[in-house]
Amino acid sequence: MLQEKRKNGERTLTGIPGLDELLGGGIPKGNLVVLSGDPGSGKTVFCWQFLHYGATKFNENGLYVSLEESEEVIIDGALKFGWDFRELISEGKLKILTIELYDFERLKNAVEDNIKAVDAKRVVIDPGVIFRLFFERELDARKRILSLGKMLKKMGCTSIITNEISLDNMTSLYGLEEYVADGVILLYHTKIKDHFIRSIGILKMRNTEISEKLKPIKITDNGIVVLNKSELFDEL
């Protein structure tokens, strides 16, 4: 019982101010989290921040798997927030893996090999919606994606896979959220009257007592900040 309690209490600090407090001290270590959000909600910045602070403050190397952007675009984008990915790569603390061929088994094997190569404790796959281009049959997609999720958890990585949603439609990544993911975090960028409001919600997180309220967020020059003491419409 004591061993199980200790295991449940181990947390991965996200490096996002205000978020870890909403998660009871961070994401439980080894959890697989689906980060879903509509366009412009901050999914990619969230992932960059998670990897940067993991490598620079928490001694946890990271693997960024990009299914869309080139390594240079990622490095340039992160640098705008003061996050020097090029330096982290040269120090062996971060690996950026770009996959352009739609062969899922090659993707899975490359992810596993690169986790081992840099001893990654944090993994990001962005954007997960590209998975839909890998498969013709949903049954094949479901089996392969579930196997990827199980592999990430078996290797002990705290992992984030992004998914794109719209306000009226949350499209599942072939059951990843329902059956494999330990957590689902939602990011919204919503127009209300003449304001755009950014917010975050924790839909589920294993071994964590979560709030059912959406909380406002801001994207600053230093990254995402969660205003966990504020209510969503305080500034309207």
Summary of the structure (lengths in Angstrom):
residues: 236
radius of gyration: 17.1
end to end distance: 47.5
largest distance: 52.8
contacts: 761
relative contact order: 0.20
helix: 36%
strand: 28%
